[in-house]
Amino acid sequence: MRRFLSTCLIAAALVGGSAALSGCVVVAPRHARVWVPGYWAGGHVWVEGHWRYR
């Protein structure tokens, strides 16, 4: 039983190590809403902040 547990522990460490070395792929969600803050446009015009879709 002790040998089985050590084998499982080593296998889990190998799987975890390979997952850590492979990296993580982060993909931005489609149609994400992003906040556009207010800003001054030309001619002293203030454009309000608003939500827009990417």
C-alpha positions, 0 to 999 in steps of 0.5 A, spaced: 500 500 500 505 504 501 508 503 494 502 504 491 501 511 494 508 513 493 507 511 485 500 515 485 504 521 489 510 521 483 505 520 478 501 526 480 507 530 481 509 529 474 502 531 471 502 537 475 509 539 473 508 538 466 502 542 466 506 548 470 511 547 464 506 547 458 503 554 460 496 557 461 492 560 454 488 565 456 483 567 451 479 574 451 471 572 451 468 574 445 463 580 445 466 583 452 463 589 454 469 594 456 468 601 459 471 607 455 472 613 460 470 620 458 474 624 454 475 631 451 474 631 444 476 637 439 473 644 440 472 643 448 467 637 447 466 633 453 464 625 451 461 621 456 464 615 458 460 609 455 460 601 455 462 599 448 463 592 445 470 589 443 
